[in-house]
């Protein structure tokens, strides 16, 4: 599932502010997971998936959080 679909759901259900907070928390979780050598997200093929999701979240913060759902 794309991060955008998850975010759209959260914006609809909880509003923009809470969705934005979720995005920020989730970015931190994904980043820590990828950097932790003992975490499965550090290894192939999960690392790529986590990084792509992180970048989707980051892009949404830059673009989507100010304009609403896309």
C-alpha positions in Angstrom: 0.0 0.0 0.0 1.3 3.4 -0.8 2.0 5.9 2.0 -0.2 8.4 0.1 -3.3 6.2 0.5 -2.6 5.8 4.2 -2.1 9.5 4.7 -5.3 10.3 2.7 -7.2 7.9 5.0 -5.8 9.6 8.1 -6.5 13.1 6.9 -10.1 12.1 6.2 -10.5 10.3 9.5 -8.4 12.5 11.9 -7.8 15.7 10.1 -4.7 17.4 8.7 -2.9 18.1 12.0 -3.1 14.6 13.4 -2.1 13.1 10.0 0.9 15.4 9.9 2.0 14.3 13.3 1.6 10.7 12.3 3.7 11.3 9.2 6.5 12.9 11.3 6.5 10.0 13.8 6.4 7.4 11.1 9.4 9.0 9.4 11.4 8.8 12.6 10.4 5.1 13.1 11.3 4.2 9.5 14.6 6.1 9.7 15.7 4.4 12.9 14.7 1.0 11.6 16.8 1.3 8.5 19.8 2.5 10.4 19.6 -0.2 13.1 21.8 -3.1 12.0 19.7 -5.6 14.0 16.4 -4.5 12.5 15.0 -6.4 9.5 14.5 -3.0 7.7 18.3 -2.7 7.5 18.5 -5.6 5.1 17.5 -6.4 1.6 14.8 -6.2 0.3 13.1 -4.3 3.2 15.6 -1.5 3.3 14.6 -0.3 -0.2 10.9 -0.4 0.7 11.4 1.5 3.9 13.5 4.2 2.2 10.9 4.6 -0.6 8.2 5.0 2.0 10.3 7.4 4.0 10.8 9.5 0.9 7.0 9.4 0.1 6.3 10.7 3.6 9.0 13.4 3.3 7.5 14.6 0.0 4.0 14.7 1.5 5.3 16.9 4.3 6.8 19.3 1.8 3.8 19.3 -0.6 0.7 17.6 0.7 0.6 18.8 4.3 0.1 22.4 3.0 -2.4 21.6 0.3 -4.3 18.7 1.8 -4.8 15.3 0.1 -3.7 14.9 -3.4 
